[in-house]
């Protein structure tokens, strides 16, 4: 069974940092570009970042560019999102996603609040 499982969310103060992880299983992880997306309460899904299968190329939404870093470890079948200088507007449910042959995890909650 193909599966994505996110972890690493939590509550953090503004300006803080978190590192999200996404464990992939059931498919050849390195063959797929991967993404992070988020959904805030009452809002649609927002694409945040993507990384190519080999990890060479990365892409970011303007809203997170310079603050978030996507990476992957293909040996561990794991995708990461390092989030720095978090803001209250970053509060959302964060998902890792496989765009090609759609697949998405169950999400991990990130709450930024003082």
N, C-alpha and C positions, 0 to 999 in steps of 0.2 A: 504494500500500500504506500502510495506517495504521500509524504507528510512534511509539513513545516511547523516547527514549534518554537515560538518566540519566548524569550525570558529577559530579565534584567530591568524591567520597568519598576517604577516606584514613585514616591513623593520626594521632591527636591525643592529647595528654595531657589528663587530667581538668581541667575548667575551660576548656578550649580551645574554639575555634569552627571551624565549617566552613560553606560555602555549597554546597548541592546545586543542580544545574540539571537540567532535563528538557526536551529539545528534541522538539517534536511535529511530525509531518508526515503528509500524506495525508488530513487532515480539517480542517474549519473549527474551529480551536482555540477561538476566542472563543465559540462556541456551547455549549461544554461546561463544566460544573463539573468541577473536577479535585481529586485527592487525593494525599496522600503516605501510604504505609503502610510497615511494616518487618517483618522476620522475623529473630528472633535464633535462634542454633543451638538446636535441640531444642524450639522454641516455635512457636506458631501465629502467623498474621499479625495484626499490631496496627495498627489505623487510628490515624493521627497527626493529620491536619489536612486541611481541605478549603477550597476557595475557589470562589465562584460564577463564572460565565462572564465577567462584566464586572469581576470583582475587587472588587465592593463589599462582599461579606460573606465573613468567614472564620470557621472553626470549629477548635477544638483539643481533643485529648484532655487529660485532667487531667495525665497524665504528662509532657506537654511544654509545657503552658500557661505563658506567661511566659518560656520559654527559646527556643522555636522560633517563627519567623515565616514564614508562607507568603505568596507574592506571585506575580504573573504579569505578563508583558509580551506582550500580544496582538499587538502589531506585530512581535514577534520570535518568536511561537509558542513561548514558553518559560515554563516553570513553575519557581519557585525555592523552596528551603527554607533559610532562614538558621537555623543552630543554634548557640546560645551556651550557655556553662556546661555543656559536655558531661560526662556521667558514664559510668563503665564500663558501667552498665546500658543505655546507648544503643547499645552495640555490636550491630550487626545489618546485614543487607542491606536497603537502602532502595530502595523502588520508587515511581515516580510511576504514577498510575492514573487511568483515565477510567471512572468508575462507570457512566455512562449509555452503554450499548453497550460492554460491558466490554473494556478494553484495559489492558495493563500492560507496562512496560518490562522490561529484563533485570536491572536493579538495579545499585546501586553500593554497595560495602562501606564501612562506617564502623566503625573500631575505636578505642575510647577506652581507653588504657592508659598507665600510667606506666612 
